[in-house]
């Protein structure tokens, strides 16, 4: 093997042979060095212009859309957390109302030994009224918060869809998206 390299080096060298072969191939296919260099420079100019004025702005727009979508999703998660807090608050209020009602009932039972049956009925009726009012108030608050959440999620879905698709949605499209979002929230 070394003998072949020594012979090739002695007879003009491997490098000279490769230069000659490359030169012959270039002449066969019509290779023009100055044309090649000008095309190479043109390619790099076009690549630079595209990178500077097309790809970077598009990349920026896509990253902005991605961040807006992430913000919308975070807002939806915050709404869900707020709804969960409201539900916990409703349960706590109901529990307190139940405790208060039980306390009133116990007091009414203790007083019933000393007072007439009529006084006991008044206390029980008062306890039921307190519980009913607390339930009504909590149910109203829960319904209001759910409606707010549905409206906000629907608005966010429509706004996000409008921004993502890049077109203005019709009233029917907005209603459909809002209804789909409400169905997903209800599930």
VEXNU-672936 format. One record per residue (C-alpha): residue number from 1; x, y, z; residue in one letter. Coordinates in pm, whole numbers, plus 32768, in hexadecimal, padded with zeros to 4 digits. Example, Ala and Ser with C-alpha at 12.3 -4.5 7.8 and 13.67 -1.06 7.14 Angstrom:
! VEXNU-672936
<site nr="1" px="84CE" py="7E3E" pz="830C" rest="A"/>
<site nr="2" px="8557" py="7F96" pz="82CA" rest="S"/>
END
This chain:
! VEXNU-672936
<site nr="1" px="8000" py="8000" pz="8000" rest="X"/>
<site nr="2" px="8119" py="80F0" pz="8059" rest="X"/>
<site nr="3" px="81C7" py="8097" pz="7F17" rest="X"/>
<site nr="4" px="8098" py="8111" pz="7E4C" rest="X"/>
<site nr="5" px="8096" py="825C" pz="7F08" rest="X"/>
<site nr="6" px="8209" py="8289" pz="7ED3" rest="X"/>
<site nr="7" px="81E2" py="823F" pz="7D60" rest="X"/>
<site nr="8" px="80BB" py="832D" pz="7D43" rest="X"/>
<site nr="9" px="8181" py="843B" pz="7DF7" rest="X"/>
<site nr="10" px="82AE" py="83FA" pz="7D1A" rest="X"/>
<site nr="11" px="81E8" py="8410" pz="7BD6" rest="X"/>
<site nr="12" px="815C" py="856B" pz="7C0F" rest="X"/>
<site nr="13" px="80AC" py="8537" pz="7D57" rest="X"/>
<site nr="14" px="7F4C" py="84E6" pz="7DC5" rest="X"/>
<site nr="15" px="7EF3" py="8653" pz="7DE6" rest="X"/>
<site nr="16" px="7F53" py="86A3" pz="7C81" rest="X"/>
<site nr="17" px="7E89" py="857A" pz="7C08" rest="X"/>
<site nr="18" px="7D54" py="85EF" pz="7CC8" rest="X"/>
<site nr="19" px="7D7D" py="8751" pz="7C43" rest="X"/>
<site nr="20" px="7D91" py="86D0" pz="7AE1" rest="X"/>
<site nr="21" px="7C5D" py="85F1" pz="7B11" rest="X"/>
<site nr="22" px="7B95" py="870D" pz="7BAD" rest="X"/>
<site nr="23" px="7BFD" py="87F8" pz="7A96" rest="X"/>
<site nr="24" px="7B93" py="86FC" pz="798A" rest="X"/>
<site nr="25" px="7A3E" py="86C5" pz="7A32" rest="X"/>
<site nr="26" px="7A0D" py="883E" pz="7A4B" rest="X"/>
<site nr="27" px="7A57" py="886D" pz="78D8" rest="X"/>
<site nr="28" px="7974" py="8749" pz="7875" rest="X"/>
<site nr="29" px="7849" py="87D7" pz="792F" rest="X"/>
<site nr="30" px="7894" py="8940" pz="78D7" rest="X"/>
<site nr="31" px="78FD" py="89B8" pz="7A32" rest="X"/>
<site nr="32" px="7946" py="8B2C" pz="7A3C" rest="X"/>
<site nr="33" px="79F5" py="8BA2" pz="7B7A" rest="X"/>
<site nr="34" px="798B" py="8D0E" pz="7B65" rest="X"/>
<site nr="35" px="7820" py="8CAB" pz="7B1E" rest="X"/>
<site nr="36" px="7827" py="8BB6" pz="7C3E" rest="X"/>
<site nr="37" px="78B0" py="8CBE" pz="7D2F" rest="X"/>
<site nr="38" px="77AC" py="8DBE" pz="7CBD" rest="X"/>
<site nr="39" px="7693" py="8CBF" pz="7CEC" rest="X"/>
<site nr="40" px="771E" py="8C66" pz="7E43" rest="X"/>
<site nr="41" px="7724" py="8DD8" pz="7EA5" rest="X"/>
<site nr="42" px="75C1" py="8E02" pz="7E1F" rest="X"/>
<site nr="43" px="754D" py="8CD5" pz="7EE6" rest="X"/>
<site nr="44" px="75DE" py="8D60" pz="8029" rest="X"/>
<site nr="45" px="7544" py="8EB7" pz="7FE8" rest="X"/>
<site nr="46" px="73EB" py="8E1A" pz="7FAE" rest="X"/>
<site nr="47" px="7416" py="8D3C" pz="80E0" rest="X"/>
<site nr="48" px="7478" py="8E6B" pz="81B4" rest="X"/>
<site nr="49" px="7351" py="8F3B" pz="8136" rest="X"/>
<site nr="50" px="725D" py="8E1F" pz="8174" rest="X"/>
<site nr="51" px="72E8" py="8DE2" pz="82CF" rest="X"/>
<site nr="52" px="72DF" py="8F52" pz="8328" rest="X"/>
<site nr="53" px="7193" py="8FBE" pz="8293" rest="X"/>
<site nr="54" px="70C2" py="8E81" pz="8278" rest="X"/>
<site nr="55" px="7122" py="8D72" pz="836C" rest="X"/>
<site nr="56" px="7166" py="8E4B" pz="849E" rest="X"/>
<site nr="57" px="701D" py="8F11" pz="8488" rest="X"/>
<site nr="58" px="6F5A" py="8DCF" pz="8451" rest="X"/>
<site nr="59" px="7008" py="8D30" pz="8577" rest="X"/>
<site nr="60" px="6FB8" py="8E61" pz="864C" rest="X"/>
<site nr="61" px="6E47" py="8E57" pz="85EA" rest="X"/>
<site nr="62" px="6E32" py="8CE4" pz="8639" rest="X"/>
<site nr="63" px="6ED5" py="8D12" pz="878D" rest="X"/>
<site nr="64" px="6DE5" py="8E32" pz="87DC" rest="X"/>
<site nr="65" px="6CBB" py="8D59" pz="8780" rest="X"/>
<site nr="66" px="6D43" py="8C40" pz="8854" rest="X"/>
<site nr="67" px="6D69" py="8D27" pz="897F" rest="X"/>
<site nr="68" px="6C07" py="8DB1" pz="8950" rest="X"/>
<site nr="69" px="6B7B" py="8C53" pz="8946" rest="X"/>
<site nr="70" px="6C3F" py="8BFB" pz="8A7F" rest="X"/>
<site nr="71" px="6BB7" py="8D32" pz="8B2B" rest="X"/>
<site nr="72" px="6A53" py="8CD4" pz="8AC7" rest="X"/>
<site nr="73" px="6A80" py="8B75" pz="8B4C" rest="X"/>
<site nr="74" px="6B10" py="8BFE" pz="8C8F" rest="X"/>
<site nr="75" px="69E4" py="8CE7" pz="8CB0" rest="X"/>
<site nr="76" px="68FB" py="8BC0" pz="8C7E" rest="X"/>
<site nr="77" px="69B8" py="8AFE" pz="8D8A" rest="X"/>
<site nr="78" px="699A" py="8C28" pz="8E76" rest="X"/>
<site nr="79" px="6824" py="8C30" pz="8E32" rest="X"/>
<site nr="80" px="680B" py="8AC0" pz="8E84" rest="X"/>
<site nr="81" px="68CD" py="8AFB" pz="8FC7" rest="X"/>
<site nr="82" px="67E7" py="8C1E" pz="901E" rest="X"/>
<site nr="83" px="66B8" py="8B44" pz="8FDE" rest="X"/>
<site nr="84" px="674A" py="8A36" pz="90BF" rest="X"/>
<site nr="85" px="6787" py="8B3A" pz="91CF" rest="X"/>
<site nr="86" px="6622" py="8BB6" pz="91AD" rest="X"/>
<site nr="87" px="65A4" py="8A53" pz="91CA" rest="X"/>
<site nr="88" px="6674" py="8A1E" pz="9304" rest="X"/>
<site nr="89" px="65F2" py="8B67" pz="9391" rest="X"/>
<site nr="90" px="648D" py="8AF9" pz="9343" rest="X"/>
<site nr="91" px="64C7" py="89B0" pz="93F8" rest="X"/>
<site nr="92" px="6561" py="8A66" pz="951F" rest="X"/>
<site nr="93" px="643C" py="8B58" pz="9534" rest="X"/>
<site nr="94" px="6346" py="8A38" pz="951F" rest="X"/>
<site nr="95" px="6405" py="8983" pz="962F" rest="X"/>
<site nr="96" px="6403" py="8ABA" pz="970B" rest="X"/>
<site nr="97" px="6293" py="8AEB" pz="96C2" rest="X"/>
<site nr="98" px="6256" py="897F" pz="971A" rest="X"/>
<site nr="99" px="631A" py="89A8" pz="985F" rest="X"/>
<site nr="100" px="625E" py="8AE7" pz="98AE" rest="X"/>
<site nr="101" px="6116" py="8A3B" pz="985E" rest="X"/>
<site nr="102" px="6172" py="8911" pz="9938" rest="X"/>
<site nr="103" px="61CD" py="89FF" pz="9A52" rest="X"/>
<site nr="104" px="6081" py="8AB3" pz="9A32" rest="X"/>
<site nr="105" px="5FCB" py="8967" pz="9A2F" rest="X"/>
<site nr="106" px="6084" py="88F4" pz="9B69" rest="X"/>
<site nr="107" px="6033" py="8A3A" pz="9C19" rest="X"/>
<site nr="108" px="5ECC" py="8A16" pz="9BAE" rest="X"/>
<site nr="109" px="5EC1" py="88B6" pz="9C3B" rest="X"/>
<site nr="110" px="5F54" py="892C" pz="9D87" rest="X"/>
<site nr="111" px="5E5E" py="8A4A" pz="9D93" rest="X"/>
<site nr="112" px="5D3E" py="8968" pz="9D33" rest="X"/>
<site nr="113" px="5D46" py="88D0" pz="9E8E" rest="X"/>
<site nr="114" px="5D04" py="8A2A" pz="9F1B" rest="X"/>
<site nr="115" px="5C24" py="8ABF" pz="9E15" rest="X"/>
<site nr="116" px="5AF9" py="8A58" pz="9D4C" rest="X"/>
<site nr="117" px="5AEA" py="898E" pz="9C0D" rest="X"/>
<site nr="118" px="5AAD" py="8ACD" pz="9B4B" rest="X"/>
<site nr="119" px="5C04" py="8B5D" pz="9BA5" rest="X"/>
<site nr="120" px="5CAD" py="8A1E" pz="9B35" rest="X"/>
<site nr="121" px="5BFE" py="8A2F" pz="99E3" rest="X"/>
<site nr="122" px="5C6E" py="8B99" pz="99B7" rest="X"/>
<site nr="123" px="5DDB" py="8B3B" pz="99F6" rest="X"/>
<site nr="124" px="5DD3" py="8A17" pz="9903" rest="X"/>
<site nr="125" px="5D2D" py="8AF2" pz="97FE" rest="X"/>
<site nr="126" px="5E39" py="8BFD" pz="9834" rest="X"/>
<site nr="127" px="5F4E" py="8AFA" pz="9809" rest="X"/>
<site nr="128" px="5EB7" py="8A76" pz="96C8" rest="X"/>
<site nr="129" px="5E93" py="8BD5" pz="9642" rest="X"/>
<site nr="130" px="6001" py="8C22" pz="968B" rest="X"/>
<site nr="131" px="6070" py="8AE2" pz="95DF" rest="X"/>
<site nr="132" px="5F8F" py="8B25" pz="94B4" rest="X"/>
<site nr="133" px="600C" py="8C8B" pz="9490" rest="X"/>
<site nr="134" px="6175" py="8C17" pz="94A9" rest="X"/>
<site nr="135" px="6136" py="8B0B" pz="93A1" rest="X"/>
<site nr="136" px="608A" py="8C04" pz="92BE" rest="X"/>
<site nr="137" px="619F" py="8D03" pz="92E6" rest="X"/>
<site nr="138" px="62AB" py="8BFD" pz="92A7" rest="X"/>
<site nr="139" px="61F2" py="8B6B" pz="917D" rest="X"/>
<site nr="140" px="61CA" py="8CC7" pz="90EA" rest="X"/>
<site nr="141" px="633C" py="8D12" pz="911C" rest="X"/>
<site nr="142" px="63A0" py="8BC5" pz="9083" rest="X"/>
<site nr="143" px="62BC" py="8BF7" pz="8F56" rest="X"/>
<site nr="144" px="6340" py="8D57" pz="8F24" rest="X"/>
<site nr="145" px="64AC" py="8CE5" pz="8F36" rest="X"/>
<site nr="146" px="646D" py="8BC4" pz="8E46" rest="X"/>
<site nr="147" px="63C5" py="8CB0" pz="8D51" rest="X"/>
<site nr="148" px="64EA" py="8DA2" pz="8D6C" rest="X"/>
<site nr="149" px="65DE" py="8C86" pz="8D36" rest="X"/>
<site nr="150" px="6521" py="8C0A" pz="8C04" rest="X"/>
<site nr="151" px="6513" py="8D67" pz="8B6F" rest="X"/>
<site nr="152" px="6683" py="8DA5" pz="8BB1" rest="X"/>
<site nr="153" px="66F3" py="8C52" pz="8B2D" rest="X"/>
<site nr="154" px="6616" py="8C82" pz="89FB" rest="X"/>
<site nr="155" px="66A9" py="8DDA" pz="89C2" rest="X"/>
<site nr="156" px="680A" py="8D54" pz="89F0" rest="X"/>
<site nr="157" px="67CB" py="8C32" pz="8902" rest="X"/>
<site nr="158" px="673B" py="8D1D" pz="87FA" rest="X"/>
<site nr="159" px="6859" py="8E16" pz="8829" rest="X"/>
<site nr="160" px="6961" py="8D04" pz="881E" rest="X"/>
<site nr="161" px="68C0" py="8C61" pz="86EE" rest="X"/>
<site nr="162" px="68B1" py="8DB0" pz="863E" rest="X"/>
<site nr="163" px="6A1F" py="8DF5" pz="8686" rest="X"/>
<site nr="164" px="6A92" py="8C96" pz="862C" rest="X"/>
<site nr="165" px="69CD" py="8C7A" pz="84E9" rest="X"/>
<site nr="166" px="6A0B" py="8DE4" pz="848A" rest="X"/>
<site nr="167" px="68A7" py="8E24" pz="841B" rest="X"/>
<site nr="168" px="6772" py="8EC7" pz="84AC" rest="X"/>
<site nr="169" px="6676" py="8DC7" pz="8523" rest="X"/>
<site nr="170" px="6507" py="8DE6" pz="84D0" rest="X"/>
<site nr="171" px="6400" py="8DFC" pz="85E2" rest="X"/>
<site nr="172" px="63A4" py="8C8F" pz="85A2" rest="X"/>
<site nr="173" px="6513" py="8C24" pz="85C1" rest="X"/>
<site nr="174" px="6533" py="8CE8" pz="8707" rest="X"/>
<site nr="175" px="63F7" py="8C48" pz="8796" rest="X"/>
<site nr="176" px="6468" py="8AEE" pz="872A" rest="X"/>
<site nr="177" px="65C3" py="8B18" pz="87C9" rest="X"/>
<site nr="178" px="652B" py="8BA4" pz="8909" rest="X"/>
<site nr="179" px="6436" py="8A81" pz="8920" rest="X"/>
<site nr="180" px="654E" py="8984" pz="88E9" rest="X"/>
<site nr="181" px="661E" py="8A25" pz="89F9" rest="X"/>
<site nr="182" px="64F3" py="8A23" pz="8AE7" rest="X"/>
<site nr="183" px="64B5" py="88B2" pz="8AA1" rest="X"/>
<site nr="184" px="6621" py="8862" pz="8AED" rest="X"/>
<site nr="185" px="660F" py="8928" pz="8C31" rest="X"/>
<site nr="186" px="64CE" py="887A" pz="8C98" rest="X"/>
<site nr="187" px="6570" py="8724" pz="8C61" rest="X"/>
END
